[in-house]
Amino acid sequence: SSRIYLVRTRAAGHLPRENPSLGFFDGVALQALVGGEKVWFCGWDESVAMGYLPARLQGGPALSIPDGRVTEMPVLPPESEASGLEVEGELKGDGTLEAEVTVVVKGEAEAAWRARASFTEERMRQQFAALAQRLHPFAVVLEWKAENLGDPTAPLEIRYKVRVPGFATALDKRLVSFRVPGVEYSAWGLLGKRKLPLFFDRADRVFHRVRLRLPKGVKAHLPPARRNVGDAALAGYSLEYRLEGDVLVFEDALERRALVVSAADYPEYKKVMSMGARVARELVLLERQAKEGGTEKPK
C-alpha cells in the first residue's frame, strides 16, 4: 500500500485554516510499504536517495491523499542526516601521515554528493583536493574514488588516499604532537547567552572513526579517554580515545536532536558544542622512548 502527501514546508509556516487551498502546499512525498517497512520516496529530485525524506519536508503540515486528512510530516532521527569520516592510516617516524579516508554521508549531505554526478574529472579532482585540505593544510591527494553518484538506488563509495608531510610536529628531541585528522568542530557563533531561540531545519549527526598506526619506539600520551555530555532530547557529544597495541583509535559523535533550542536550553546546547570545539584543538603527544646507551628514534 502507498499514500501520497501534499506538504507545506516548515519554513512556509503554519497551514492557514481559513480559505483552504491546494496552493498552500509546496512539496509532494510518497510513502510506500516495502518489505513491511514504511519508506519515503521523493522521485522528482534525482539527487535524493530512495527512502529519504528531504529536510525541507520534515516536520511540516501535510494533506494525506486520498482521505484528505491533515497531519504532520515526521522529523527523522539524527542518524538519517549523518556525515562522517573513517580514517585508516599510519604515522611515519618523520612525522608524515599516510592514510585512506572514507567519506560517509546520509540525508542532505548525500543528496549534495549525488548532485556532483555530472562533474568533470577535473572538477571532481578539485573537490577531493578541497576535502584533503580540510583534513590537513599539507595534505596531498594520491588517488580518489567516487562511485554511484548518479544512481540513488546504489550506496555511495567516496574515498581518497592522502600523504601529509609534517603532520606531526616536533616539540623537542623527545616529544612530537598532532591533532586527530579531520576533526574540525568550531565554537564560532556561540554566544554567552541568548534571548531568542535557535531554529534548525533538521536533526543531524557528525562522527569520526580514526585508526592510526604509531611509529615504533614511542609512548602515546592521550587526552582524557572518555567524555559524554549533553541532553537526550537536545544535543549530545561523546568520544573515546584508546590504544590497541600500537594503533591509536579515536571515535566520536556529535548529535543535534532538537529542531528548536530555547533560550533556557541554550547553555546546555552551548556546553555540547563547546566540547566538540575543544576536542578539535586537543593534541596527542608521542614520547620517544630511551634505550640503554641513548634515545631510540622512531622507525
Salt bridges, closest charged atoms under 4 A:
ASP67 OD2 - ARG3 NH1 2.96
ASP67 OD2 - ARG69 NE 3.94
GLU81 OE1 - ARG202 NE 3.34
GLU86 OE2 - ARG209 NH1 2.47
GLU88 OE2 - ARG211 NE 3.67
GLU90 OE1 - LYS92 NZ 3.47
GLU98 OE2 - ARG163 NE 3.43
GLU110 OE2 - ARG114 NE 2.94
GLU122 OE2 - ARG125 NH2 2.61
GLU147 OE1 - LYS145 NZ 3.95
GLU157 OE1 - LYS145 NZ 3.19
GLU157 OE1 - ARG159 NH1 3.42
GLU184 OE2 - ARG134 NH2 2.28
ASP201 OD2 - ARG202 NH1 2.93
ASP204 OD2 - ARG256 NH2 2.88
GLU240 OE2 - ARG226 NH2 3.01
GLU240 OE1 - ARG242 NH1 3.40
GLU244 OE1 - ARG211 NH1 2.95
GLU244 OE2 - ARG242 NE 2.93
ASP246 OD1 - ARG213 NH1 2.72
GLU251 OE1 - ARG242 NH1 3.60
ASP252 OD1 - HIS208 ND1 2.91
GLU255 OE2 - ARG205 NE 2.99
GLU255 OE1 - ARG257 NE 2.98
GLU268 OE1 - LYS271 NZ 3.38
GLU282 OE2 - ARG227 NH1 2.51
GLU287 OE2 - ARG174 NH1 2.39
GLU287 OE1 - HIS221 NE2 2.84
